[in-house]
Amino acid sequence: MTDFWHWLSEPLNLTAVATGVLALLAAVALIANVFLTAATWRATKLQNRELRLFEEQLLLAREQAKAARALAKPEIRANVTEKTGGFVVGELVWSHGTSPAYEIDVWVKLADGRLLLGRPRYMAPSDRRVEFVAGEAAASASKCSFPTFVSTSPPPGEYWLGVTWQAAEGTFWGYSVRVIEEHPGVDNEGRAVTFGQRTLPGPDPVAPKAG
């Protein structure tokens, strides 16, 4: 033991030992850094995986909410069944959706310039069909969501039909059609024929808040 301390007392030997100790400490630090880096990499990888999983779940939730809204959206269609006196009688037909339709307005513009309004107001999916009666008095006291109906009249043999409604939370929908009524005519071979009723797309409605 005395020989060791004597050997260590030599400056060169002491320097060599110190250098070896420092090298050992550096190696230990390097190993520790390797383990720390590996642990950090694993933690980052796990965090990224969890982030991707969260993003996928969020996207799935959005898609499910979108699908639920599409499934719930009420869709209704209107048909005119009779024109009698100063009124037009028709029916609403439930087309799609699990949520009721509220604030229903059925606008009819006739070729003679009259603008009529029927207000069934409410329709549930279970109703399937609801009758409406459209008249001039209701139209004169309301703002039409179809500006073209107010400013223009259909040509003879045609009338316009527009429907608007809202969902429970207030979302606004609507559509309109040009209805060309059954009328006589001549086919391509010059024969007298009767053309059946057909419909063409009409103008989109202006939402109450926008118009």
C-alpha positions, 0 to 999 in steps of 0.5 A, a space after each residue: 500500500 505504501 508503494 502505491 502511495 509512493 508511486 502515486 506521488 509521482 506527478 506523471 503517475 498522478 496525472 495518468 490516474 487523474 486522466 483515467 478517472 476523468 475518462 471514466 467519468 466522461 464515459 459514464 456521462 456519455 452512457 447516461 446521455 445515451 439513456 437519457 436521449 433514448 428515454 426522451 425519444 421514447 417519450 416523444 414518440 409516445 407523445 406523438 402517437 397520443 397526439 395522432 390518436 387524439 387528432 384521429 378521434 377529433 376527426 372521427 367525432 367531427 365526421 360523426 357530428 356531420 353525419 348526425 346533422 345530415 341525418 337529422 336535417 328535415 327535408 320537405 317537398 310541396 305539391 299543389 293539388 287544387 286551385 280554387 277561387 282565390 286560394 291554392 290547396 296543396 300538401 307537404 310531403 316529408 322527404 327526409 330527416 329525424 328532426 321536425 321542421 318549423 316556421 314553414 312557409 309555402 309561397 305560390 306565384 301565379 301567372 296572373 300576378 297573384 302572390 299567395 302564402 300558406 303557413 303549415 308552420 310545423 311538420 314532424 317526420 311522423 306526419 308524412 303529409 300535411 295539407 296547406 291552403 295558400 291565400 293572398 291575405 297571408 302573403 300581403 302581411 309577410 315578407 317573401 323569401 323569394 325576391 323574384 316572386 315579388 318582382 316578376 310573374 310566371 308566363 301563362 301556363 306556369 306557376 312558381 312554388 317556393 318553400 322555406 323552413 327552419 330546424 329547431 335550432 334556427 337553421 334555415 333551408 328552402 327551395 323553389 321550382 317552376 311548375 310548367 302545367 300540362 298543356 297541348 302542343 305538337 311533337 317533332 313529327 307534327 302530331 297534336 299531343 298533350 305535354 305533361 306537367 314538369 318542373 324546373 329549378 327556381 331561385 334559391 330563397 333569401 334567408 330572413 336574416 340576410 334579406 
